[in-house]
Amino acid sequence: MSTSDLDAKYAKMQEILRSMGRVAVAFSAGVDSTFVLKVAADTLGPENVLAVTGNSSSLARAEFDQAKALANTFGVEHVVLETSEFQNEDYLANPENRCFYCKSTLYEDMDRVIARRGVKEMVNGINADDFDDWRPGIEAARKHGVRCPVAEAGMTKADLRELSQRLGLPTYDKPAMPCLSSRVQYGERITPQKLGMIESCEAFLHQMGLPECRVRHHDNLARIEVPPDKIARLAEPETRRRITDHFRKAGYNYVALDLLGFRSGSMNEVIAFGKKQPQL
């Protein structure tokens, strides 16, 4: 994409934000929401922006710590909500639309908080590419009137990353980090214990120099996804031993290496519906 086209999208996003006046950003410290928070703070002024982070067992502690640090860097008020999705049986049952229940809980909690502060608009980091995947959270956003300024401006994930780099954001090349519950196979009940196992094992892989990875939870089996060019490394005897030792201590009986390699949203491969989200 040409620089002028990208600049036009950026200007449109700023125009969308200005039309809102004051906003609350659903903020997870991911690439998307960090970009939205930064642009909102620059466009509206930090005093007109709230960063709202939902805190629960589904958010890795490293992500929570980065959210606090980034909000402080941008000079915006950071509101941490102890969200209640673990009290929602529909969420705990882990159906294919689990994300709908999680996001609905977050937006309901955000509604109550921002109303007390006189903020009327909630925004998130959904981008134009997200409509090509199975993302029930988009329907939750629509139901609660949450705006998607990145998608509304026509920005793709690549656009967002390029602009993040221009803005000097440390997240511009950060791997996607969806919530820990997304690693649990559909139909298997979500519990804090399982999410703790996943978090511990992914953190171990990160420490081994594998920032882009997933630990998929299948009952007592952990399925590891890493980029294809890293698979041979994980198959080396000493590396296999270290990984197996840690994963078993974390609670897994079996440890498997996925030969297809890393791919975002691989849990959705078992869903036969093939649905995409309706466009804005």
Backbone as CSV, one residue per row, in Angstrom:
resi,resn,N_x,N_y,N_z,CA_x,CA_y,CA_z,C_x,C_y,C_z
1,MET,0.839,-1.192,0.000,0.000,0.000,0.000,0.875,1.243,0.000
2,SER,0.453,2.261,-0.773,1.222,3.497,-0.839,1.128,4.257,0.474
3,THR,2.135,5.114,0.680,2.152,5.929,1.894,0.929,6.830,1.971
4,SER,0.517,7.379,0.827,-0.630,8.284,0.825,-1.918,7.558,1.213
5,ASP,-2.072,6.302,0.754,-3.266,5.532,1.117,-3.291,5.248,2.623
6,LEU,-2.138,4.889,3.157,-2.060,4.602,4.589,-2.300,5.873,5.401
7,ASP,-1.747,6.974,4.954,-1.972,8.243,5.629,-3.450,8.608,5.631
8,ALA,-4.135,8.305,4.536,-5.563,8.611,4.437,-6.362,7.778,5.443
9,LYS,-5.983,6.522,5.594,-6.663,5.669,6.572,-6.419,6.180,7.994
10,TYR,-5.180,6.591,8.247,-4.846,7.107,9.575,-5.652,8.373,9.871
11,ALA,-5.746,9.252,8.882,-6.509,10.488,9.061,-7.987,10.181,9.306
12,LYS,-8.508,9.176,8.608,-9.906,8.802,8.801,-10.134,8.268,10.210
13,MET,-9.200,7.470,10.707,-9.322,6.956,12.073,-9.323,8.102,13.075
14,GLN,-8.440,9.067,12.881,-8.413,10.223,13.777,-9.731,10.992,13.730
15,GLU,-10.286,11.122,12.542,-11.571,11.815,12.383,-12.678,11.080,13.142
16,ILE,-12.669,9.766,13.059,-13.657,8.948,13.768,-13.530,9.170,15.272
17,LEU,-12.304,9.156,15.769,-12.080,9.357,17.205,-12.506,10.764,17.643
18,ARG,-12.195,11.767,16.842,-12.573,13.137,17.201,-14.092,13.288,17.307
19,SER,-14.800,12.542,16.485,-16.260,12.635,16.518,-16.838,12.094,17.829
20,MET,-16.042,11.306,18.550,-16.509,10.727,19.813,-16.217,11.617,21.013
21,GLY,-15.182,12.403,20.942,-14.855,13.318,22.041,-14.050,12.674,23.145
22,ARG,-14.662,11.753,23.886,-13.972,11.017,24.947,-14.249,9.533,24.753
23,VAL,-13.241,8.698,24.972,-13.417,7.269,24.717,-12.792,6.424,25.814
24,ALA,-13.330,5.214,25.948,-12.737,4.178,26.787,-12.269,3.071,25.848
25,VAL,-11.013,2.711,25.958,-10.421,1.707,25.071,-10.330,0.372,25.808
26,ALA,-10.927,-0.674,25.227,-10.750,-2.028,25.756,-9.301,-2.422,25.465
27,PHE,-8.488,-2.471,26.512,-7.035,-2.492,26.345,-6.409,-3.747,26.937
28,SER,-5.745,-4.524,26.072,-5.113,-5.771,26.514,-3.604,-5.767,26.352
29,ALA,-3.043,-4.685,25.809,-1.605,-4.567,25.517,-1.206,-5.338,24.273
30,GLY,-2.176,-5.816,23.502,-1.869,-6.435,22.224,-1.544,-5.382,21.180
31,VAL,-1.152,-5.823,20.008,-0.784,-4.913,18.919,-1.937,-3.952,18.605
32,ASP,-3.142,-4.504,18.475,-4.288,-3.717,18.035,-4.715,-2.683,19.065
33,SER,-4.959,-3.135,20.286,-5.479,-2.205,21.289,-4.433,-1.179,21.726
34,THR,-3.156,-1.545,21.662,-2.099,-0.577,21.976,-2.078,0.537,20.943
35,PHE,-2.233,0.169,19.683,-2.289,1.169,18.617,-3.479,2.106,18.815
36,VAL,-4.637,1.542,19.106,-5.833,2.372,19.304,-5.638,3.320,20.483
37,LEU,-5.077,2.809,21.568,-4.882,3.641,22.745,-3.929,4.795,22.450
38,LYS,-2.847,4.508,21.746,-1.870,5.544,21.415,-2.479,6.610,20.512
39,VAL,-3.191,6.180,19.461,-3.781,7.142,18.527,-4.864,7.961,19.234
40,ALA,-5.653,7.314,20.080,-6.689,8.032,20.823,-6.071,9.080,21.742
41,ALA,-4.999,8.716,22.452,-4.342,9.659,23.357,-3.742,10.829,22.589
42,ASP,-3.126,10.547,21.444,-2.520,11.608,20.634,-3.584,12.514,20.005
43,THR,-4.698,11.931,19.627,-5.730,12.679,18.907,-6.638,13.471,19.833
44,LEU,-7.028,12.844,20.941,-8.005,13.460,21.844,-7.377,14.091,23.082
45,GLY,-6.121,13.750,23.334,-5.475,14.169,24.571,-5.654,13.093,25.620
46,PRO,-4.613,12.770,26.397,-4.685,11.692,27.387,-5.826,11.858,28.385
47,GLU,-6.184,13.105,28.677,-7.239,13.352,29.667,-8.618,12.912,29.170
48,ASN,-8.748,12.660,27.886,-10.037,12.248,27.309,-10.078,10.770,26.945
49,VAL,-9.115,10.020,27.469,-9.019,8.597,27.133,-8.869,7.767,28.405
50,LEU,-9.659,6.700,28.480,-9.511,5.708,29.543,-9.018,4.409,28.915
51,ALA,-8.020,3.795,29.525,-7.612,2.446,29.139,-8.248,1.496,30.134
52,VAL,-9.036,0.542,29.660,-9.736,-0.377,30.555,-9.283,-1.800,30.263
53,THR,-8.715,-2.440,31.266,-8.199,-3.798,31.120,-8.997,-4.745,31.990
54,GLY,-9.517,-5.795,31.385,-10.200,-6.830,32.145,-9.188,-7.815,32.694
55,ASN,-9.170,-7.962,33.998,-8.182,-8.810,34.658,-8.846,-10.080,35.179
56,SER,-8.336,-11.221,34.746,-8.818,-12.516,35.240,-7.756,-13.552,34.929
57,SER,-8.059,-14.800,35.244,-7.099,-15.886,34.988,-6.832,-16.089,33.509
58,SER,-7.690,-15.545,32.650,-7.495,-15.743,31.209,-6.454,-14.797,30.618
59,LEU,-5.998,-13.825,31.398,-4.980,-12.883,30.933,-3.631,-13.234,31.545
60,ALA,-2.656,-13.512,30.714,-1.312,-13.844,31.207,-0.749,-12.669,31.997
61,ARG,-0.019,-12.976,33.077,0.503,-11.905,33.948,1.468,-10.989,33.201
62,ALA,2.237,-11.542,32.270,3.164,-10.702,31.506,2.394,-9.675,30.681
63,GLU,1.235,-10.072,30.144,0.406,-9.148,29.368,-0.198,-8.077,30.270
64,PHE,-0.621,-8.468,31.437,-1.189,-7.515,32.390,-0.138,-6.481,32.796
65,ASP,1.065,-6.939,33.079,2.145,-6.023,33.463,2.465,-5.048,32.338
66,GLN,2.472,-5.547,31.098,2.757,-4.652,29.974,1.627,-3.647,29.778
67,ALA,0.391,-4.059,30.020,-0.734,-3.133,29.900,-0.575,-1.973,30.873
68,LYS,-0.200,-2.270,32.092,0.003,-1.202,33.088,1.123,-0.261,32.651
69,ALA,2.210,-0.822,32.163,3.357,-0.007,31.771,3.023,0.888,30.579
70,LEU,2.327,0.353,29.591,2.003,1.135,28.396,1.013,2.255,28.711
71,ALA,0.009,1.959,29.507,-0.962,2.998,29.877,-0.261,4.142,30.599
72,ASN,0.682,3.800,31.439,1.451,4.819,32.150,2.298,5.640,31.178
73,THR,2.903,4.963,30.206,3.721,5.651,29.204,2.889,6.654,28.409
74,PHE,1.659,6.288,28.067,0.801,7.160,27.267,0.128,8.247,28.100
75,GLY,0.249,8.151,29.428,-0.302,9.185,30.301,-1.801,9.148,30.459
76,VAL,-2.422,7.987,30.184,-3.875,7.884,30.313,-4.248,7.183,31.617
77,GLU,-5.453,7.426,32.084,-5.933,6.723,33.265,-6.143,5.259,32.909
78,HIS,-5.658,4.378,33.764,-5.787,2.944,33.526,-6.724,2.344,34.559
79,VAL,-7.844,1.830,34.088,-8.831,1.203,34.957,-8.718,-0.307,34.801
80,VAL,-8.520,-1.000,35.914,-8.427,-2.463,35.898,-9.716,-3.030,36.473
81,LEU,-10.400,-3.829,35.667,-11.652,-4.452,36.089,-11.405,-5.919,36.416
82,GLU,-11.833,-6.340,37.584,-11.803,-7.765,37.910,-13.060,-8.367,37.289
83,THR,-12.932,-8.875,36.094,-14.096,-9.301,35.327,-14.670,-10.621,35.855
84,SER,-15.922,-10.859,35.515,-16.664,-11.956,36.150,-17.003,-13.097,35.198
85,GLU,-16.236,-13.276,34.118,-16.583,-14.342,33.182,-16.504,-15.726,33.809
86,PHE,-15.708,-15.875,34.883,-15.591,-17.173,35.530,-16.793,-17.493,36.415
87,GLN,-17.737,-16.577,36.449,-19.014,-16.834,37.112,-20.118,-17.117,36.095
88,ASN,-19.750,-17.155,34.824,-20.706,-17.352,33.743,-20.580,-18.781,33.219
89,GLU,-21.600,-19.586,33.457,-21.547,-20.985,33.069,-21.424,-21.151,31.547
90,ASP,-22.002,-20.218,30.790,-21.894,-20.294,29.330,-20.441,-20.154,28.879
91,TYR,-19.692,-19.313,29.566,-18.269,-19.139,29.251,-17.469,-20.363,29.688
92,LEU,-17.713,-20.834,30.914,-16.942,-21.944,31.459,-17.124,-23.227,30.653
93,ALA,-18.296,-23.398,30.044,-18.554,-24.601,29.249,-17.732,-24.624,27.964
94,ASN,-17.184,-23.488,27.582,-16.272,-23.383,26.442,-16.897,-23.842,25.123
95,PRO,-18.046,-23.257,24.760,-18.632,-23.566,23.450,-17.871,-22.837,22.348
96,GLU,-18.262,-23.053,21.121,-17.571,-22.435,19.997,-17.670,-20.916,20.014
97,ASN,-18.696,-20.366,20.674,-18.843,-18.910,20.775,-18.469,-18.395,22.162
98,ARG,-17.551,-19.103,22.806,-17.092,-18.694,24.141,-16.690,-17.221,24.184
99,CYS,-16.014,-16.759,23.153,-15.516,-15.386,23.130,-16.660,-14.371,23.236
100,PHE,-17.824,-14.724,22.719,-18.980,-13.830,22.830,-19.306,-13.557,24.294
101,TYR,-19.306,-14.595,25.107,-19.649,-14.439,26.525,-18.570,-13.681,27.282
102,CYS,-17.310,-13.930,26.940,-16.208,-13.226,27.591,-16.259,-11.732,27.282
103,LYS,-16.383,-11.394,25.997,-16.419,-9.987,25.604,-17.676,-9.298,26.111
104,SER,-18.792,-10.013,26.144,-20.017,-9.422,26.678,-19.840,-9.027,28.137
105,THR,-19.191,-9.904,28.901,-18.922,-9.599,30.307,-18.041,-8.367,30.436
106,LEU,-16.987,-8.306,29.619,-16.083,-7.155,29.667,-16.826,-5.866,29.336
107,TYR,-17.612,-5.868,28.268,-18.282,-4.643,27.845,-19.363,-4.222,28.846
108,GLU,-20.037,-5.185,29.466,-21.017,-4.846,30.491,-20.336,-4.191,31.689
109,ASP,-19.193,-4.753,32.094,-18.443,-4.166,33.211,-17.910,-2.781,32.835
110,MET,-17.435,-2.634,31.603,-16.936,-1.334,31.145,-18.053,-0.291,31.124
111,ASP,-19.226,-0.704,30.696,-20.373,0.215,30.657,-20.590,0.894,31.998
112,ARG,-20.554,0.093,33.048,-20.809,0.628,34.393,-19.712,1.590,34.821
113,VAL,-18.476,1.265,34.485,-17.347,2.104,34.898,-17.331,3.436,34.163
114,ILE,-17.492,3.391,32.855,-17.361,4.624,32.087,-18.551,5.543,32.281
115,ALA,-19.709,4.981,32.606,-20.880,5.827,32.856,-20.626,6.749,34.038
116,ARG,-19.931,6.238,35.048,-19.632,7.056,36.235,-18.630,8.160,35.926
117,ARG,-17.891,8.010,34.827,-16.886,9.005,34.472,-17.353,9.924,33.337
118,GLY,-18.581,9.765,32.923,-19.111,10.627,31.882,-18.601,10.314,30.489
119,VAL,-18.071,9.100,30.298,-17.593,8.674,28.982,-18.696,7.842,28.330
120,LYS,-19.038,8.189,27.106,-20.155,7.516,26.449,-19.731,6.499,25.397
121,GLU,-18.519,6.587,24.916,-18.092,5.732,23.801,-17.030,4.712,24.226
122,MET,-17.244,3.451,23.839,-16.244,2.408,24.015,-15.685,2.039,22.646
123,VAL,-14.376,1.788,22.578,-13.751,1.389,21.323,-12.858,0.179,21.568
124,ASN,-12.618,-0.581,20.498,-11.725,-1.731,20.596,-10.728,-1.708,19.443
125,GLY,-9.937,-2.772,19.315,-8.875,-2.796,18.309,-9.159,-3.675,17.114
126,ILE,-10.404,-4.047,16.895,-10.740,-4.897,15.751,-10.308,-4.234,14.450
127,ASN,-9.623,-4.999,13.593,-9.187,-4.470,12.303,-9.935,-5.157,11.169
128,ALA,-9.747,-4.675,9.950,-10.527,-5.168,8.810,-10.316,-6.652,8.545
129,ASP,-9.129,-7.181,8.849,-8.857,-8.602,8.608,-9.656,-9.512,9.535
130,ASP,-10.063,-8.992,10.690,-10.756,-9.828,11.672,-12.099,-10.337,11.167
131,PHE,-12.665,-9.680,10.179,-13.961,-10.101,9.664,-13.845,-11.335,8.770
132,ASP,-12.612,-11.764,8.489,-12.392,-12.955,7.678,-12.198,-14.208,8.517
133,ASP,-12.378,-14.100,9.824,-12.155,-15.225,10.723,-13.398,-15.405,11.588
134,TRP,-13.407,-16.488,12.355,-14.492,-16.749,13.301,-14.178,-16.013,14.601
135,ARG,-14.869,-14.912,14.819,-14.616,-14.084,15.996,-15.948,-13.675,16.622
136,PRO,-16.493,-14.513,17.496,-17.771,-14.199,18.141,-17.729,-12.910,18.964
137,GLY,-16.533,-12.482,19.367,-16.411,-11.245,20.126,-16.875,-10.033,19.340
138,ILE,-16.832,-10.116,18.014,-17.290,-9.003,17.188,-18.785,-8.790,17.377
139,GLU,-19.528,-9.875,17.482,-20.975,-9.761,17.709,-21.258,-9.158,19.088
140,ALA,-20.426,-9.499,20.077,-20.590,-8.910,21.407,-20.354,-7.401,21.352
141,ALA,-19.333,-6.984,20.600,-19.060,-5.554,20.445,-20.236,-4.852,19.786
142,ARG,-20.762,-5.470,18.743,-21.897,-4.871,18.033,-23.104,-4.740,18.975
143,LYS,-23.352,-5.768,19.754,-24.498,-5.776,20.672,-24.390,-4.654,21.701
144,HIS,-23.175,-4.349,22.131,-22.970,-3.349,23.177,-22.591,-1.976,22.626
145,GLY,-22.680,-1.812,21.316,-22.418,-0.505,20.723,-20.969,-0.073,20.779
146,VAL,-20.048,-1.031,20.808,-18.620,-0.717,20.862,-18.129,-0.393,19.448
147,ARG,-17.439,0.711,19.299,-16.938,1.139,17.995,-15.590,0.489,17.690
148,CYS,-15.319,0.343,16.397,-14.083,-0.289,15.911,-13.376,0.695,14.984
149,PRO,-12.702,1.729,15.504,-12.155,2.782,14.640,-11.116,2.300,13.627
150,VAL,-10.361,1.265,13.965,-9.370,0.741,13.022,-10.077,0.117,11.818
151,ALA,-11.038,-0.759,12.100,-11.785,-1.397,11.016,-12.613,-0.383,10.237
152,GLU,-13.226,0.566,10.931,-14.043,1.584,10.265,-13.202,2.433,9.305
153,ALA,-11.933,2.591,9.623,-11.031,3.342,8.745,-10.470,2.471,7.622
154,GLY,-10.842,1.186,7.610,-10.391,0.283,6.548,-8.993,-0.266,6.731
155,MET,-8.455,-0.191,7.941,-7.085,-0.663,8.176,-7.028,-2.168,8.366
156,THR,-6.031,-2.784,7.741,-5.748,-4.201,7.931,-4.723,-4.358,9.058
157,LYS,-4.433,-5.600,9.382,-3.413,-5.866,10.397,-2.051,-5.337,9.949
158,ALA,-1.737,-5.507,8.664,-0.454,-5.017,8.148,-0.375,-3.499,8.245
159,ASP,-1.487,-2.821,7.939,-1.523,-1.360,8.069,-1.238,-0.951,9.506
160,LEU,-1.905,-1.620,10.391,-1.802,-1.295,11.813,-0.375,-1.490,12.318
161,ARG,0.261,-2.570,11.890,1.639,-2.816,12.326,2.592,-1.753,11.753
162,GLU,2.397,-1.401,10.486,3.270,-0.391,9.882,3.125,0.949,10.589
163,LEU,1.905,1.339,10.870,1.687,2.604,11.567,2.197,2.540,13.003
164,SER,2.070,1.392,13.641,2.607,1.227,14.998,4.119,1.439,15.010
165,GLN,4.788,0.926,13.975,6.231,1.119,13.882,6.550,2.599,13.684
166,ARG,5.796,3.269,12.836,6.002,4.703,12.634,5.861,5.489,13.930
167,LEU,4.904,5.055,14.759,4.643,5.755,16.015,5.625,5.359,17.117
168,GLY,6.514,4.433,16.816,7.518,4.008,17.796,6.975,3.094,18.874
169,LEU,5.891,2.388,18.581,5.296,1.508,19.585,6.086,0.204,19.696
170,PRO,6.379,-0.245,20.916,7.156,-1.480,21.081,6.391,-2.724,20.662
171,THR,5.088,-2.581,20.437,4.246,-3.721,20.081,4.114,-3.935,18.578
172,TYR,4.788,-3.116,17.764,4.545,-3.171,16.317,4.812,-4.558,15.719
173,ASP,5.779,-5.291,16.291,6.076,-6.628,15.775,5.767,-7.717,16.799
174,LYS,4.953,-7.385,17.769,4.602,-8.341,18.818,3.717,-9.452,18.253
175,PRO,4.012,-10.708,18.572,3.127,-11.785,18.131,1.737,-11.624,18.740
176,ALA,0.735,-12.131,18.043,-0.627,-12.094,18.576,-0.678,-12.871,19.887
177,MET,-1.406,-12.327,20.869,-1.511,-12.969,22.176,-2.960,-12.986,22.641
178,PRO,-3.798,-13.813,22.028,-5.180,-13.907,22.490,-5.243,-14.484,23.899
179,CYS,-6.415,-14.425,24.500,-6.540,-14.860,25.890,-6.185,-16.336,26.035
180,LEU,-5.796,-16.718,27.233,-5.348,-18.086,27.481,-6.450,-19.108,27.237
181,SER,-7.703,-18.713,27.421,-8.806,-19.659,27.206,-8.893,-20.128,25.764
182,SER,-8.362,-19.344,24.842,-8.412,-19.724,23.432,-7.539,-20.940,23.135
183,ARG,-6.710,-21.332,24.082,-5.839,-22.504,23.885,-6.535,-23.815,24.274
184,VAL,-7.675,-23.727,24.932,-8.364,-24.929,25.416,-9.340,-25.416,24.346
185,GLN,-9.298,-26.700,24.031,-10.169,-27.237,22.989,-11.636,-26.973,23.323
186,TYR,-12.412,-26.622,22.306,-13.829,-26.368,22.499,-14.513,-27.575,23.149
187,GLY,-15.406,-27.266,24.072,-16.146,-28.318,24.751,-15.509,-28.789,26.035
188,GLU,-14.228,-28.468,26.241,-13.565,-28.809,27.505,-13.691,-27.618,28.450
189,ARG,-14.122,-27.871,29.656,-14.430,-26.814,30.613,-13.203,-25.949,30.909
190,ILE,-13.440,-24.644,30.974,-12.377,-23.694,31.325,-12.226,-23.644,32.836
191,THR,-10.998,-23.755,33.321,-10.722,-23.597,34.753,-9.444,-22.780,34.921
192,PRO,-9.321,-22.044,36.021,-8.079,-21.305,36.279,-6.857,-22.216,36.316
193,GLN,-7.027,-23.446,36.810,-5.894,-24.372,36.870,-5.353,-24.678,35.477
194,LYS,-6.246,-24.945,34.533,-5.809,-25.245,33.160,-5.112,-24.048,32.537
195,LEU,-5.661,-22.860,32.775,-5.043,-21.666,32.205,-3.672,-21.419,32.827
196,GLY,-3.526,-21.746,34.106,-2.223,-21.627,34.747,-1.200,-22.577,34.142
197,MET,-1.626,-23.781,33.786,-0.736,-24.742,33.130,-0.273,-24.196,31.781
198,ILE,-1.216,-23.674,31.016,-0.886,-23.119,29.700,0.081,-21.950,29.835
199,GLU,-0.233,-21.036,30.765,0.609,-19.846,30.940,2.033,-20.229,31.322
200,SER,2.173,-21.170,32.255,3.500,-21.605,32.698,4.295,-22.203,31.547
201,CYS,3.646,-23.028,30.731,4.359,-23.703,29.646,4.701,-22.750,28.510
202,GLU,3.803,-21.819,28.198,4.137,-20.845,27.154,5.254,-19.912,27.626
203,ALA,5.224,-19.524,28.888,6.296,-18.675,29.412,7.641,-19.394,29.322
204,PHE,7.643,-20.705,29.561,8.865,-21.500,29.454,9.389,-21.474,28.020
205,LEU,8.509,-21.627,27.046,8.925,-21.585,25.644,9.426,-20.195,25.264
206,HIS,8.782,-19.159,25.785,9.261,-17.795,25.521,10.697,-17.628,26.028
207,GLN,10.966,-18.167,27.217,12.304,-18.058,27.798,13.342,-18.814,26.970
208,MET,12.880,-19.777,26.202,13.779,-20.531,25.329,14.006,-19.819,23.999
209,GLY,13.473,-18.615,23.871,13.660,-17.850,22.640,12.625,-18.140,21.579
210,LEU,11.417,-18.516,22.002,10.328,-18.823,21.076,9.137,-17.910,21.375
211,PRO,9.214,-16.634,20.994,8.133,-15.697,21.312,6.827,-16.007,20.595
212,GLU,6.918,-16.646,19.421,5.708,-16.998,18.675,5.459,-18.490,18.846
213,CYS,4.520,-18.813,19.712,4.228,-20.211,20.005,2.842,-20.301,20.629
214,ARG,2.312,-21.501,20.674,1.067,-21.774,21.377,1.194,-23.124,22.070
215,VAL,0.602,-23.202,23.257,0.415,-24.478,23.927,-1.083,-24.737,23.911
216,ARG,-1.515,-25.667,23.079,-2.923,-26.019,22.958,-3.247,-27.112,23.971
217,HIS,-4.319,-26.888,24.710,-4.671,-27.771,25.821,-5.743,-28.763,25.382
218,HIS,-5.390,-30.055,25.412,-6.334,-31.134,25.084,-6.364,-32.093,26.273
219,ASP,-7.123,-31.741,27.293,-7.226,-32.556,28.508,-5.851,-32.722,29.149
220,ASN,-5.286,-33.933,29.125,-3.971,-34.148,29.746,-2.830,-34.117,28.734
221,LEU,-3.126,-33.637,27.517,-2.111,-33.540,26.470,-1.896,-32.081,26.080
222,ALA,-0.632,-31.673,25.968,-0.273,-30.340,25.482,0.242,-30.477,24.054
223,ARG,-0.351,-29.719,23.138,0.086,-29.717,21.737,0.814,-28.405,21.465
224,ILE,2.103,-28.500,21.169,2.938,-27.310,20.988,2.955,-26.906,19.519
225,GLU,2.694,-25.620,19.285,2.834,-25.056,17.939,3.953,-24.020,17.957
226,VAL,4.899,-24.164,17.049,5.946,-23.166,16.832,6.077,-22.975,15.318
227,PRO,6.697,-21.888,14.861,6.895,-21.728,13.413,7.606,-22.932,12.822
228,PRO,7.273,-23.301,11.584,7.858,-24.508,10.977,9.380,-24.577,11.037
229,ASP,10.049,-23.410,10.913,11.516,-23.448,10.924,12.098,-23.675,12.312
230,LYS,11.228,-23.745,13.340,11.689,-24.007,14.707,11.403,-25.443,15.139
231,ILE,10.674,-26.189,14.329,10.267,-27.535,14.733,11.471,-28.440,14.968
232,ALA,12.454,-28.392,14.076,13.627,-29.261,14.223,14.350,-28.988,15.535
233,ARG,14.391,-27.724,15.934,15.064,-27.383,17.188,14.382,-28.045,18.376
234,LEU,13.054,-28.030,18.384,12.326,-28.622,19.504,12.443,-30.138,19.525
235,ALA,12.786,-30.726,18.385,12.927,-32.179,18.311,14.299,-32.666,18.760
236,GLU,15.230,-31.741,19.036,16.557,-32.145,19.509,16.439,-32.793,20.883
237,PRO,17.210,-33.835,21.156,17.043,-34.618,22.391,17.066,-33.787,23.676
238,GLU,18.036,-32.905,23.844,18.127,-32.142,25.088,16.962,-31.158,25.212
239,THR,16.601,-30.542,24.109,15.472,-29.609,24.134,14.183,-30.353,24.460
240,ARG,13.981,-31.506,23.841,12.803,-32.319,24.132,12.738,-32.664,25.606
241,ARG,13.871,-33.016,26.184,13.890,-33.398,27.603,13.484,-32.235,28.480
242,ARG,14.056,-31.054,28.214,13.753,-29.875,29.034,12.274,-29.517,28.950
243,ILE,11.740,-29.551,27.736,10.334,-29.200,27.549,9.430,-30.224,28.235
244,THR,9.716,-31.488,28.022,8.894,-32.537,28.619,8.917,-32.452,30.140
245,ASP,10.097,-32.227,30.719,10.207,-32.115,32.176,9.334,-30.971,32.704
246,HIS,9.426,-29.822,32.051,8.653,-28.666,32.537,7.158,-28.910,32.369
247,PHE,6.750,-29.397,31.221,5.324,-29.584,30.950,4.718,-30.627,31.891
248,ARG,5.474,-31.661,32.200,4.947,-32.663,33.126,4.838,-32.108,34.545
249,LYS,5.777,-31.300,34.926,5.681,-30.660,36.240,4.491,-29.712,36.298
250,ALA,4.171,-29.117,35.149,3.027,-28.204,35.090,1.701,-28.952,35.168
251,GLY,1.713,-30.264,34.872,0.493,-31.046,35.009,0.086,-31.870,33.803
252,TYR,0.859,-31.807,32.709,0.508,-32.581,31.519,1.108,-33.985,31.575
253,ASN,0.341,-34.970,31.118,0.854,-36.334,31.017,1.564,-36.575,29.695
254,TYR,1.079,-35.903,28.651,1.624,-36.092,27.311,1.966,-34.743,26.686
255,VAL,3.042,-34.740,25.892,3.489,-33.517,25.222,3.704,-33.849,23.749
256,ALA,3.006,-33.120,22.875,3.093,-33.382,21.437,3.538,-32.126,20.696
257,LEU,4.292,-32.321,19.617,4.735,-31.234,18.761,3.931,-31.274,17.464
258,ASP,3.201,-30.211,17.181,2.354,-30.144,15.996,3.224,-29.917,14.757
259,LEU,3.252,-30.877,13.853,4.119,-30.805,12.673,3.630,-29.813,11.631
260,LEU,2.406,-29.330,11.753,1.929,-28.286,10.848,2.494,-26.918,11.232
261,GLY,3.002,-26.804,12.450,3.590,-25.543,12.888,2.567,-24.553,13.429
262,PHE,3.069,-23.395,13.812,2.221,-22.358,14.418,1.234,-21.793,13.407
263,ARG,-0.012,-21.630,13.842,-1.011,-20.888,13.081,-2.039,-20.338,14.048
264,SER,-2.309,-19.057,13.920,-3.268,-18.412,14.802,-4.643,-19.023,14.592
265,GLY,-5.340,-19.239,15.717,-6.704,-19.731,15.634,-6.836,-21.173,15.195
266,SER,-5.831,-22.000,15.436,-5.901,-23.377,14.943,-7.020,-24.174,15.605
267,MET,-7.447,-23.760,16.801,-8.560,-24.450,17.443,-9.831,-24.340,16.599
268,ASN,-9.921,-23.299,15.781,-11.104,-23.116,14.943,-11.133,-24.067,13.753
269,GLU,-10.045,-24.801,13.525,-10.006,-25.713,12.386,-11.010,-26.864,12.522
270,VAL,-11.431,-27.135,13.750,-12.374,-28.234,13.962,-13.822,-27.776,13.784
271,ILE,-14.028,-26.479,13.606,-15.380,-25.955,13.450,-15.771,-26.032,11.979
272,ALA,-16.902,-26.621,11.708,-17.276,-26.893,10.330,-18.087,-25.773,9.678
273,PHE,-18.507,-24.778,10.485,-19.439,-23.792,9.963,-18.829,-22.891,8.895
274,GLY,-17.534,-22.590,9.000,-16.888,-21.748,7.999,-17.443,-20.346,7.935
275,LYS,-17.976,-19.858,9.028,-18.590,-18.541,9.017,-17.564,-17.418,9.072
276,LYS,-17.879,-16.320,8.473,-17.114,-15.086,8.620,-18.037,-14.033,9.229
277,GLN,-17.431,-12.979,9.728,-18.232,-11.934,10.346,-18.820,-11.010,9.276
278,PRO,-20.047,-10.533,9.483,-20.580,-9.524,8.564,-19.752,-8.261,8.639
279,GLN,-19.577,-7.595,7.526,-18.768,-6.377,7.496,-19.495,-5.230,8.191
280,LEU,-18.718,-4.227,8.575,-19.309,-3.053,9.210,-20.248,-2.357,8.243
